[in-house]
Amino acid sequence: MDRTVLTERLRALDDQLARLDADAASLRADRADATADDEHDPEGSTLSGEWQRVEALRGAALRDRAAVSDALDRIDAGTYGICIRCGQPIPAARLEVVPTATMCVPCASR
């Protein structure tokens, strides 16, 4: 696996997290506004619903970022592409589809 793909993915996740952090800050400001009618806005979703959406996206991005960072660490350690369960090589086709994979298909399906 080319390090570049993972590095670009890490950069994209950092950009996404920055946008989500800005969205969360905006929602915090909106929630602090005592005149905001959170539950009765006919124009769209409630602040609570939007907050849950942003936090869910943030959580997923943080998990993805950790997986990409771990994959880069495995490249540095020389263990990238080796199944953590059985020690056999992870097929290149699997790593192309899931570059953060830590297990070969048989071990992952157990």
N, CA, C and O atoms as CSV, one atom per row, in Angstrom:
chain,resi,resn,atom,element,x,y,z
A,1,MET,N,N,0.857,-1.192,0.000
A,1,MET,CA,C,0.000,0.000,0.000
A,1,MET,C,C,0.887,1.233,0.000
A,1,MET,O,O,1.870,1.338,0.734
A,2,ASP,N,N,0.504,2.128,-0.830
A,2,ASP,CA,C,1.198,3.406,-0.922
A,2,ASP,C,C,0.786,4.272,0.266
A,2,ASP,O,O,-0.401,4.474,0.519
A,3,ARG,N,N,1.757,4.766,0.972
A,3,ARG,CA,C,1.543,5.645,2.114
A,3,ARG,C,C,0.716,6.871,1.746
A,3,ARG,O,O,-0.022,7.414,2.568
A,4,THR,N,N,0.859,7.292,0.491
A,4,THR,CA,C,0.190,8.511,0.032
A,4,THR,C,C,-1.327,8.412,0.173
A,4,THR,O,O,-1.973,9.375,0.585
A,5,VAL,N,N,-1.893,7.268,-0.162
A,5,VAL,CA,C,-3.352,7.088,-0.064
A,5,VAL,C,C,-3.810,7.302,1.373
A,5,VAL,O,O,-4.794,7.999,1.617
A,6,LEU,N,N,-3.101,6.706,2.317
A,6,LEU,CA,C,-3.475,6.837,3.730
A,6,LEU,C,C,-3.236,8.258,4.234
A,6,LEU,O,O,-4.037,8.785,5.007
A,7,THR,N,N,-2.153,8.871,3.806
A,7,THR,CA,C,-1.850,10.241,4.230
A,7,THR,C,C,-2.910,11.204,3.706
A,7,THR,O,O,-3.344,12.104,4.425
A,8,GLU,N,N,-3.328,11.015,2.450
A,8,GLU,CA,C,-4.384,11.860,1.893
A,8,GLU,C,C,-5.700,11.644,2.635
A,8,GLU,O,O,-6.439,12.596,2.887
A,9,ARG,N,N,-5.989,10.404,2.982
A,9,ARG,CA,C,-7.209,10.110,3.734
A,9,ARG,C,C,-7.159,10.777,5.109
A,9,ARG,O,O,-8.163,11.314,5.576
A,10,LEU,N,N,-6.004,10.743,5.750
A,10,LEU,CA,C,-5.837,11.390,7.053
A,10,LEU,C,C,-6.083,12.891,6.931
A,10,LEU,O,O,-6.760,13.480,7.774
A,11,ARG,N,N,-5.544,13.503,5.902
A,11,ARG,CA,C,-5.735,14.940,5.676
A,11,ARG,C,C,-7.215,15.255,5.437
A,11,ARG,O,O,-7.732,16.241,5.963
A,12,ALA,N,N,-7.892,14.426,4.650
A,12,ALA,CA,C,-9.316,14.639,4.388
A,12,ALA,C,C,-10.136,14.515,5.669
A,12,ALA,O,O,-11.073,15.282,5.892
A,13,LEU,N,N,-9.781,13.553,6.502
A,13,LEU,CA,C,-10.489,13.388,7.774
A,13,LEU,C,C,-10.239,14.574,8.694
A,13,LEU,O,O,-11.157,15.021,9.381
A,14,ASP,N,N,-9.020,15.090,8.721
A,14,ASP,CA,C,-8.733,16.276,9.534
A,14,ASP,C,C,-9.562,17.471,9.060
A,14,ASP,O,O,-10.071,18.239,9.877
A,15,ASP,N,N,-9.700,17.629,7.732
A,15,ASP,CA,C,-10.528,18.711,7.185
A,15,ASP,C,C,-11.986,18.520,7.586
A,15,ASP,O,O,-12.659,19.472,7.983
A,16,GLN,N,N,-12.469,17.285,7.480
A,16,GLN,CA,C,-13.849,16.989,7.846
A,16,GLN,C,C,-14.080,17.274,9.329
A,16,GLN,O,O,-15.106,17.845,9.699
A,17,LEU,N,N,-13.137,16.881,10.172
A,17,LEU,CA,C,-13.269,17.126,11.611
A,17,LEU,C,C,-13.278,18.620,11.918
A,17,LEU,O,O,-14.014,19.064,12.798
A,18,ALA,N,N,-12.479,19.389,11.211
A,18,ALA,CA,C,-12.470,20.837,11.427
A,18,ALA,C,C,-13.833,21.438,11.077
A,18,ALA,O,O,-14.339,22.295,11.800
A,19,ARG,N,N,-14.424,20.989,9.968
A,19,ARG,CA,C,-15.756,21.479,9.591
A,19,ARG,C,C,-16.807,21.071,10.625
A,19,ARG,O,O,-17.670,21.868,10.994
A,20,LEU,N,N,-16.725,19.828,11.083
A,20,LEU,CA,C,-17.690,19.356,12.081
A,20,LEU,C,C,-17.519,20.085,13.407
A,20,LEU,O,O,-18.506,20.372,14.084
A,21,ASP,N,N,-16.284,20.387,13.786
A,21,ASP,CA,C,-16.048,21.162,15.009
A,21,ASP,C,C,-16.658,22.553,14.883
A,21,ASP,O,O,-17.226,23.075,15.842
A,22,ALA,N,N,-16.537,23.157,13.688
A,22,ALA,CA,C,-17.136,24.476,13.463
A,22,ALA,C,C,-18.662,24.386,13.531
A,22,ALA,O,O,-19.316,25.263,14.096
A,23,ASP,N,N,-19.224,23.320,12.951
A,23,ASP,CA,C,-20.677,23.113,13.027
A,23,ASP,C,C,-21.124,22.959,14.479
A,23,ASP,O,O,-22.145,23.516,14.882
A,24,ALA,N,N,-20.357,22.203,15.259
A,24,ALA,CA,C,-20.698,21.995,16.671
A,24,ALA,C,C,-20.626,23.304,17.443
A,24,ALA,O,O,-21.473,23.568,18.296
A,25,ALA,N,N,-19.628,24.119,17.155
A,25,ALA,CA,C,-19.499,25.415,17.832
A,25,ALA,C,C,-20.697,26.309,17.489
A,25,ALA,O,O,-21.225,27.006,18.356
A,26,SER,N,N,-21.113,26.285,16.241
A,26,SER,CA,C,-22.269,27.069,15.818
A,26,SER,C,C,-23.536,26.591,16.516
A,26,SER,O,O,-24.362,27.398,16.942
A,27,LEU,N,N,-23.685,25.276,16.629
A,27,LEU,CA,C,-24.856,24.733,17.318
A,27,LEU,C,C,-24.847,25.094,18.800
A,27,LEU,O,O,-25.892,25.384,19.382
A,28,ARG,N,N,-23.652,25.075,19.411
A,28,ARG,CA,C,-23.560,25.471,20.823
A,28,ARG,C,C,-24.015,26.920,20.987
A,28,ARG,O,O,-24.731,27.246,21.934
A,29,ALA,N,N,-23.604,27.777,20.076
A,29,ALA,CA,C,-24.013,29.185,20.142
A,29,ALA,C,C,-25.522,29.310,19.953
A,29,ALA,O,O,-26.173,30.083,20.656
A,30,ASP,N,N,-26.078,28.554,19.009
A,30,ASP,CA,C,-27.524,28.593,18.784
A,30,ASP,C,C,-28.283,28.080,20.004
A,30,ASP,O,O,-29.330,28.620,20.361
A,31,ARG,N,N,-27.757,27.042,20.637
A,31,ARG,CA,C,-28.428,26.479,21.812
A,31,ARG,C,C,-28.384,27.443,22.994
A,31,ARG,O,O,-29.272,27.428,23.846
A,32,ALA,N,N,-27.353,28.277,23.042
A,32,ALA,CA,C,-27.227,29.237,24.139
A,32,ALA,C,C,-28.205,30.396,23.975
A,32,ALA,O,O,-28.495,31.104,24.939
A,33,ASP,N,N,-28.708,30.590,22.777
A,33,ASP,CA,C,-29.660,31.653,22.501
A,33,ASP,C,C,-30.998,31.294,23.147
A,33,ASP,O,O,-31.678,30.362,22.717
A,34,ALA,N,N,-31.358,32.036,24.170
A,34,ALA,CA,C,-32.572,31.733,24.931
A,34,ALA,C,C,-33.829,31.882,24.090
A,34,ALA,O,O,-34.874,31.342,24.450
A,35,THR,N,N,-33.751,32.602,22.979
A,35,THR,CA,C,-34.947,32.802,22.152
A,35,THR,C,C,-35.101,31.725,21.082
A,35,THR,O,O,-36.102,31.704,20.365
A,36,ALA,N,N,-34.126,30.838,20.969
A,36,ALA,CA,C,-34.218,29.782,19.948
A,36,ALA,C,C,-35.326,28.798,20.319
A,36,ALA,O,O,-35.350,28.260,21.426
A,37,ASP,N,N,-36.222,28.577,19.395
A,37,ASP,CA,C,-37.313,27.630,19.609
A,37,ASP,C,C,-36.887,26.303,18.996
A,37,ASP,O,O,-37.161,26.030,17.827
A,38,ASP,N,N,-36.225,25.493,19.785
A,38,ASP,CA,C,-35.600,24.262,19.313
A,38,ASP,C,C,-36.598,23.242,18.787
A,38,ASP,O,O,-36.348,22.607,17.762
A,39,GLU,N,N,-37.695,23.078,19.454
A,39,GLU,CA,C,-38.599,21.986,19.121
A,39,GLU,C,C,-39.747,22.383,18.192
A,39,GLU,O,O,-40.476,21.513,17.716
A,40,HIS,N,N,-39.917,23.657,17.930
A,40,HIS,CA,C,-41.097,24.057,17.162
A,40,HIS,C,C,-40.740,24.859,15.916
A,40,HIS,O,O,-41.526,25.697,15.473
A,41,ASP,N,N,-39.592,24.618,15.362
A,41,ASP,CA,C,-39.170,25.329,14.172
A,41,ASP,C,C,-39.715,24.612,12.934
A,41,ASP,O,O,-39.258,23.515,12.613
A,42,PRO,N,N,-40.678,25.209,12.238
A,42,PRO,CA,C,-41.241,24.542,11.069
A,42,PRO,C,C,-40.295,24.554,9.867
A,42,PRO,O,O,-40.554,23.880,8.870
A,43,GLU,N,N,-39.223,25.301,9.955
A,43,GLU,CA,C,-38.285,25.460,8.843
A,43,GLU,C,C,-37.341,24.279,8.662
A,43,GLU,O,O,-36.761,24.134,7.586
A,44,GLY,N,N,-37.165,23.444,9.655
A,44,GLY,CA,C,-36.207,22.353,9.490
A,44,GLY,C,C,-36.045,21.525,10.750
A,44,GLY,O,O,-36.927,21.477,11.607
A,45,SER,N,N,-34.893,20.875,10.840
A,45,SER,CA,C,-34.646,19.983,11.975
A,45,SER,C,C,-34.403,20.783,13.251
A,45,SER,O,O,-34.036,21.957,13.211
A,46,THR,N,N,-34.614,20.126,14.366
A,46,THR,CA,C,-34.392,20.782,15.648
A,46,THR,C,C,-32.903,20.875,15.921
A,46,THR,O,O,-32.106,20.146,15.330
A,47,LEU,N,N,-32.536,21.769,16.814
A,47,LEU,CA,C,-31.126,21.888,17.198
A,47,LEU,C,C,-30.630,20.585,17.805
A,47,LEU,O,O,-29.495,20.172,17.566
A,48,SER,N,N,-31.483,19.942,18.588
A,48,SER,CA,C,-31.090,18.669,19.207
A,48,SER,C,C,-30.822,17.610,18.149
A,48,SER,O,O,-29.845,16.865,18.240
A,49,GLY,N,N,-31.676,17.546,17.161
A,49,GLY,CA,C,-31.485,16.578,16.082
A,49,GLY,C,C,-30.224,16.868,15.292
A,49,GLY,O,O,-29.481,15.955,14.933
A,50,GLU,N,N,-29.987,18.136,15.026
A,50,GLU,CA,C,-28.782,18.523,14.282
A,50,GLU,C,C,-27.529,18.230,15.112
A,50,GLU,O,O,-26.512,17.790,14.577
A,51,TRP,N,N,-27.609,18.476,16.409
A,51,TRP,CA,C,-26.483,18.189,17.309
A,51,TRP,C,C,-26.153,16.695,17.275
A,51,TRP,O,O,-24.985,16.316,17.190
A,52,GLN,N,N,-27.174,15.858,17.341
A,52,GLN,CA,C,-26.957,14.406,17.298
A,52,GLN,C,C,-26.315,13.988,15.979
A,52,GLN,O,O,-25.433,13.129,15.961
A,53,ARG,N,N,-26.752,14.589,14.884
A,53,ARG,CA,C,-26.192,14.266,13.570
A,53,ARG,C,C,-24.714,14.643,13.497
A,53,ARG,O,O,-23.888,13.856,13.033
A,54,VAL,N,N,-24.389,15.845,13.955
A,54,VAL,CA,C,-22.997,16.308,13.921
A,54,VAL,C,C,-22.123,15.430,14.815
A,54,VAL,O,O,-21.016,15.056,14.429
A,55,GLU,N,N,-22.613,15.104,15.990
A,55,GLU,CA,C,-21.819,14.272,16.903
A,55,GLU,C,C,-21.622,12.856,16.361
A,55,GLU,O,O,-20.559,12.266,16.552
A,56,ALA,N,N,-22.627,12.310,15.692
A,56,ALA,CA,C,-22.485,10.978,15.088
A,56,ALA,C,C,-21.437,11.014,13.972
A,56,ALA,O,O,-20.592,10.123,13.881
A,57,LEU,N,N,-21.496,12.033,13.133
A,57,LEU,CA,C,-20.501,12.171,12.062
A,57,LEU,C,C,-19.097,12.378,12.639
A,57,LEU,O,O,-18.121,11.823,12.135
A,58,ARG,N,N,-19.010,13.176,13.694
A,58,ARG,CA,C,-17.714,13.415,14.347
A,58,ARG,C,C,-17.143,12.123,14.922
A,58,ARG,O,O,-15.954,11.843,14.770
A,59,GLY,N,N,-17.987,11.344,15.579
A,59,GLY,CA,C,-17.534,10.077,16.151
A,59,GLY,C,C,-17.015,9.129,15.078
A,59,GLY,O,O,-15.971,8.500,15.254
A,60,ALA,N,N,-17.739,9.027,13.970
A,60,ALA,CA,C,-17.311,8.165,12.871
A,60,ALA,C,C,-15.987,8.650,12.274
A,60,ALA,O,O,-15.107,7.845,11.970
A,61,ALA,N,N,-15.852,9.958,12.110
A,61,ALA,CA,C,-14.616,10.514,11.553
A,61,ALA,C,C,-13.436,10.276,12.494
A,61,ALA,O,O,-12.326,9.993,12.041
A,62,LEU,N,N,-13.672,10.389,13.791
A,62,LEU,CA,C,-12.597,10.138,14.763
A,62,LEU,C,C,-12.161,8.677,14.741
A,62,LEU,O,O,-10.970,8.379,14.837
A,63,ARG,N,N,-13.132,7.763,14.613
A,63,ARG,CA,C,-12.790,6.339,14.523
A,63,ARG,C,C,-12.011,6.048,13.235
A,63,ARG,O,O,-11.024,5.311,13.248
A,64,ASP,N,N,-12.468,6.636,12.126
A,64,ASP,CA,C,-11.761,6.459,10.854
A,64,ASP,C,C,-10.343,7.013,10.936
A,64,ASP,O,O,-9.396,6.402,10.442
A,65,ARG,N,N,-10.208,8.181,11.569
A,65,ARG,CA,C,-8.891,8.808,11.688
A,65,ARG,C,C,-7.948,7.931,12.504
A,65,ARG,O,O,-6.776,7.779,12.158
A,66,ALA,N,N,-8.458,7.362,13.576
A,66,ALA,CA,C,-7.631,6.474,14.407
A,66,ALA,C,C,-7.200,5.241,13.615
A,66,ALA,O,O,-6.055,4.804,13.734
A,67,ALA,N,N,-8.102,4.673,12.810
A,67,ALA,CA,C,-7.767,3.494,12.002
A,67,ALA,C,C,-6.702,3.825,10.962
A,67,ALA,O,O,-5.789,3.032,10.733
A,68,VAL,N,N,-6.814,4.989,10.334
A,68,VAL,CA,C,-5.822,5.404,9.333
A,68,VAL,C,C,-4.477,5.660,10.004
A,68,VAL,O,O,-3.437,5.257,9.483
A,69,SER,N,N,-4.493,6.317,11.139
A,69,SER,CA,C,-3.256,6.576,11.878
A,69,SER,C,C,-2.579,5.272,12.298
A,69,SER,O,O,-1.358,5.139,12.211
A,70,ASP,N,N,-3.386,4.315,12.752
A,70,ASP,CA,C,-2.851,2.999,13.122
A,70,ASP,C,C,-2.234,2.294,11.914
A,70,ASP,O,O,-1.190,1.652,12.030
A,71,ALA,N,N,-2.887,2.415,10.749
A,71,ALA,CA,C,-2.359,1.798,9.530
A,71,ALA,C,C,-1.009,2.423,9.162
A,71,ALA,O,O,-0.085,1.717,8.760
A,72,LEU,N,N,-0.900,3.732,9.300
A,72,LEU,CA,C,0.383,4.398,9.017
A,72,LEU,C,C,1.461,3.926,9.997
A,72,LEU,O,O,2.616,3.737,9.616
A,73,ASP,N,N,1.075,3.738,11.252
A,73,ASP,CA,C,2.018,3.205,12.246
A,73,ASP,C,C,2.473,1.801,11.869
A,73,ASP,O,O,3.644,1.459,12.035
A,74,ARG,N,N,1.537,0.977,11.356
A,74,ARG,CA,C,1.902,-0.379,10.933
A,74,ARG,C,C,2.853,-0.347,9.732
A,74,ARG,O,O,3.750,-1.183,9.626
A,75,ILE,N,N,2.656,0.614,8.834
A,75,ILE,CA,C,3.594,0.766,7.710
A,75,ILE,C,C,4.984,1.065,8.257
A,75,ILE,O,O,5.963,0.449,7.838
A,76,ASP,N,N,5.073,2.006,9.188
A,76,ASP,CA,C,6.362,2.378,9.785
A,76,ASP,C,C,7.015,1.201,10.504
A,76,ASP,O,O,8.236,1.048,10.487
A,77,ALA,N,N,6.188,0.377,11.134
A,77,ALA,CA,C,6.708,-0.766,11.897
A,77,ALA,C,C,7.001,-1.979,11.012
A,77,ALA,O,O,7.606,-2.953,11.461
A,78,GLY,N,N,6.566,-1.910,9.746
A,78,GLY,CA,C,6.782,-3.042,8.851
A,78,GLY,C,C,5.780,-4.165,9.027
A,78,GLY,O,O,6.017,-5.280,8.562
A,79,THR,N,N,4.666,-3.895,9.689
A,79,THR,CA,C,3.656,-4.932,9.926
A,79,THR,C,C,2.379,-4.701,9.132
A,79,THR,O,O,1.420,-5.460,9.272
A,80,TYR,N,N,2.353,-3.668,8.306
A,80,TYR,CA,C,1.168,-3.385,7.498
A,80,TYR,C,C,0.951,-4.536,6.522
A,80,TYR,O,O,1.890,-5.020,5.891
A,81,GLY,N,N,-0.309,-4.966,6.411
A,81,GLY,CA,C,-0.632,-6.035,5.476
A,81,GLY,C,C,-0.455,-7.423,6.044
A,81,GLY,O,O,-0.566,-8.411,5.318
A,82,ILE,N,N,-0.177,-7.515,7.344
A,82,ILE,CA,C,-0.046,-8.806,8.024
A,82,ILE,C,C,-1.217,-8.936,8.992
A,82,ILE,O,O,-1.467,-8.046,9.805
A,83,CYS,N,N,-1.920,-10.040,8.896
A,83,CYS,CA,C,-3.084,-10.287,9.745
A,83,CYS,C,C,-2.658,-10.337,11.212
A,83,CYS,O,O,-1.715,-11.042,11.571
A,84,ILE,N,N,-3.356,-9.588,12.043
A,84,ILE,CA,C,-3.019,-9.559,13.472
A,84,ILE,C,C,-3.441,-10.832,14.191
A,84,ILE,O,O,-2.972,-11.102,15.297
A,85,ARG,N,N,-4.322,-11.618,13.577
A,85,ARG,CA,C,-4.792,-12.849,14.215
A,85,ARG,C,C,-3.928,-14.057,13.824
A,85,ARG,O,O,-3.448,-14.783,14.695
A,86,CYS,N,N,-3.727,-14.272,12.508
A,86,CYS,CA,C,-3.030,-15.493,12.070
A,86,CYS,C,C,-1.606,-15.246,11.571
A,86,CYS,O,O,-0.843,-16.192,11.375
A,87,GLY,N,N,-1.247,-13.974,11.365
A,87,GLY,CA,C,0.103,-13.656,10.924
A,87,GLY,C,C,0.363,-13.841,9.437
A,87,GLY,O,O,1.490,-13.657,8.976
A,88,GLN,N,N,-0.675,-14.206,8.680
A,88,GLN,CA,C,-0.532,-14.377,7.237
A,88,GLN,C,C,-0.742,-13.035,6.529
A,88,GLN,O,O,-1.368,-12.128,7.077
A,89,PRO,N,N,-0.215,-12.918,5.311
A,89,PRO,CA,C,-0.417,-11.668,4.564
A,89,PRO,C,C,-1.897,-11.424,4.251
A,89,PRO,O,O,-2.645,-12.354,3.954
A,90,ILE,N,N,-2.293,-10.168,4.325
A,90,ILE,CA,C,-3.632,-9.755,3.931
A,90,ILE,C,C,-3.565,-9.511,2.421
A,90,ILE,O,O,-2.701,-8.763,1.964
A,91,PRO,N,N,-4.456,-10.126,1.638
A,91,PRO,CA,C,-4.397,-9.956,0.189
A,91,PRO,C,C,-4.446,-8.478,-0.229
A,91,PRO,O,O,-5.161,-7.672,0.367
A,92,ALA,N,N,-3.681,-8.152,-1.250
A,92,ALA,CA,C,-3.611,-6.777,-1.751
A,92,ALA,C,C,-4.995,-6.254,-2.158
A,92,ALA,O,O,-5.296,-5.077,-1.959
A,93,ALA,N,N,-5.828,-7.123,-2.723
A,93,ALA,CA,C,-7.173,-6.704,-3.132
A,93,ALA,C,C,-7.988,-6.236,-1.925
A,93,ALA,O,O,-8.740,-5.266,-2.026
A,94,ARG,N,N,-7.846,-6.911,-0.794
A,94,ARG,CA,C,-8.562,-6.496,0.428
A,94,ARG,C,C,-8.041,-5.152,0.906
A,94,ARG,O,O,-8.819,-4.284,1.300
A,95,LEU,N,N,-6.725,-4.978,0.872
A,95,LEU,CA,C,-6.138,-3.715,1.324
A,95,LEU,C,C,-6.505,-2.564,0.389
A,95,LEU,O,O,-6.577,-1.412,0.817
A,96,GLU,N,N,-6.735,-2.876,-0.878
A,96,GLU,CA,C,-7.181,-1.841,-1.806
A,96,GLU,C,C,-8.564,-1.355,-1.435
A,96,GLU,O,O,-8.846,-0.159,-1.496
A,97,VAL,N,N,-9.423,-2.275,-1.052
A,97,VAL,CA,C,-10.803,-1.939,-0.690
A,97,VAL,C,C,-10.870,-1.357,0.722
A,97,VAL,O,O,-11.573,-0.377,0.967
A,98,VAL,N,N,-10.132,-1.971,1.640
A,98,VAL,CA,C,-10.120,-1.540,3.045
A,98,VAL,C,C,-8.663,-1.324,3.460
A,98,VAL,O,O,-8.050,-2.215,4.049
A,99,PRO,N,N,-8.103,-0.147,3.158
A,99,PRO,CA,C,-6.687,0.074,3.436
A,99,PRO,C,C,-6.317,0.027,4.922
A,99,PRO,O,O,-5.137,-0.055,5.263
A,100,THR,N,N,-7.307,0.076,5.797
A,100,THR,CA,C,-7.039,0.029,7.238
A,100,THR,C,C,-7.244,-1.364,7.816
A,100,THR,O,O,-7.191,-1.542,9.033
A,101,ALA,N,N,-7.478,-2.359,6.955
A,101,ALA,CA,C,-7.743,-3.724,7.417
A,101,ALA,C,C,-6.595,-4.244,8.272
A,101,ALA,O,O,-5.421,-4.041,7.960
A,102,THR,N,N,-6.958,-4.914,9.348
A,102,THR,CA,C,-5.956,-5.508,10.240
A,102,THR,C,C,-5.983,-7.031,10.181
A,102,THR,O,O,-5.100,-7.697,10.721
A,103,MET,N,N,-7.022,-7.589,9.509
A,103,MET,CA,C,-7.134,-9.042,9.431
A,103,MET,C,C,-7.423,-9.490,8.002
A,103,MET,O,O,-8.031,-8.761,7.219
A,104,CYS,N,N,-6.984,-10.682,7.683
A,104,CYS,CA,C,-7.320,-11.301,6.404
A,104,CYS,C,C,-8.815,-11.639,6.422
A,104,CYS,O,O,-9.450,-11.600,7.476
A,105,VAL,N,N,-9.365,-11.964,5.273
A,105,VAL,CA,C,-10.806,-12.234,5.190
A,105,VAL,C,C,-11.235,-13.398,6.069
A,105,VAL,O,O,-12.217,-13.264,6.799
A,106,PRO,N,N,-10.542,-14.538,6.034
A,106,PRO,CA,C,-11.003,-15.648,6.897
A,106,PRO,C,C,-11.015,-15.275,8.380
A,106,PRO,O,O,-11.953,-15.630,9.093
A,107,CYS,N,N,-9.995,-14.571,8.853
A,107,CYS,CA,C,-9.959,-14.190,10.277
A,107,CYS,C,C,-11.016,-13.138,10.591
A,107,CYS,O,O,-11.631,-13.179,11.657
A,108,ALA,N,N,-11.234,-12.197,9.674
A,108,ALA,CA,C,-12.228,-11.143,9.908
A,108,ALA,C,C,-13.643,-11.703,9.910
A,108,ALA,O,O,-14.531,-11.131,10.542
A,109,SER,N,N,-13.865,-12.808,9.217
A,109,SER,CA,C,-15.212,-13.367,9.147
A,109,SER,C,C,-15.518,-14.333,10.289
A,109,SER,O,O,-16.642,-14.826,10.387
A,110,ARG,N,N,-14.569,-14.606,11.129
A,110,ARG,CA,C,-14.805,-15.502,12.277
A,110,ARG,C,C,-15.573,-14.819,13.354
A,110,ARG,O,O,-15.858,-15.425,14.387
